[in-house]
Amino acid sequence: MRAVDIIIKKRDGGELSKEEIAFFIEHYLRDDIPDYQTSALLMAIYFQGMTFDETAELTRQMIWSGETFDLSSLAIGFPVDKHSTGGVGDKISLPLAPLAAACGVAVPMVSGRGLGHTGGTLDKLESIPGFNVALTRDQFMRQLEKIGVVMAGQTDKFVPADKRLYALRDVTGTVESIPLICASIMSKKVASGARALVMDVKTGTGAFMQTLEKSRALAKGLIGVGRVLDRPVHALITDMNQPLGRKIGNALEVIESIACLKGGGPPDVRELTLRLTAEMLLLAQVEKDRQQAYERCKEVLDSGKALEKFAQLIEAQGGDPRVTDNPALLQLAADETYFVAPRSGFVANMNCREIGNAAAVLGAGRAKTTDAIDHGVGLEMLAKLGNPVTQGEPIVRILHRKSRGLDECVRRLEAAIEIADEPPSLPPLIYETLE
């Protein structure tokens, strides 16, 4: 079997066999197949696509490339994980994971870091003093058995094929391939031991997939691959035409998550947390009716049990659980500036990607993976889509460090936020639920 023959077959639209996919991944990881041939295959996949069976086999080979977490021997509830395709102000994993655990679902969550305009769950968690996301497999499994929830990052031994392939996709223009996205997401989630998955597929200006059509195709791809792998997937297509909630930036988003866990917080953060967690309860068969699952989540959230579980999670991973009672323990940047409305009218449009970039240039995000993060900087959106504003009224609060990145942040906000005479029609928070 030769790598070039596999490349040509996919280039010409053929369906790769399990043996061909296994051969390619195995020999690539051994360095028998060079990056330039792997890049050629990735580009062929980008243009020709893959069937669900092909994508599922690629996912399997990526899972088998490293260590996996077998949770079958643990005394835990049914393990369900949740994944978001990324957005601005998307802190939902922070209230969702402890809420699901407090409802009786085991949550083995392997999360990522932010890059570009999107935030990362690990970066948010690390804004909590002492919080450790670098757990060994044994630590991961012991904690899951003890408190029912764990939120950690990938180790070098965890799905190494995904790391190598993603690095190539990033420099070869093949990141947007739906089969490659599905294999990347599903490999990490299945390797972590999850038996079912809830996917939050974003759509809009701040999303990876900016049109509803592409977001729906990705959601269906994830569901289809999950079906082949015997991992049921429920997918919600949700809006990212404006930041989720009001706070953007790592410590700021932890503060907003704690507010949600206390029964408050912005309505969109609360609602999406409840809706996504309800899907986890359905998949775990904790509840069999969607409305009953939603009501149970609401009851547990408002009771304070989810907040208690979050404090347990923080303490278990070396963080200071007092932040759940006193969010002021989180270190925010001391300097603040207000971006004001340039004219009176209504907030008619937001380029959500540019708003995310405006936070990133302050230090809240990364342009490349090696960049350091400033957990204390960020933005607070004082106005949302459709809100009336008066000229000179503050509409964004900017937290910065001695003006680092401030001028560029302001320029990006000026370009991103449009004020018009008439209010816009507002997008729904949730467009569709697929399963």
Beta strands, then each sheet from edge to edge (+ up, - down):
strand 1: 80-84
strand 2: 107-111
strand 3: 149-153
strand 4: 196-203
strand 5: 233-239
strand 6: 247-248
strand 7: 335-340
strand 8: 345-350
strand 9: 378-381
strand 10: 388-389
strand 11: 394-400
strand 12: 417-420
strand 13: 430-434
sheet 1: 1+ 4+ 5+ 13-
sheet 2: 2+ 3+
sheet 3: 6+ 9- 11+ 7-
sheet 4: 10+ 8- 12+
end
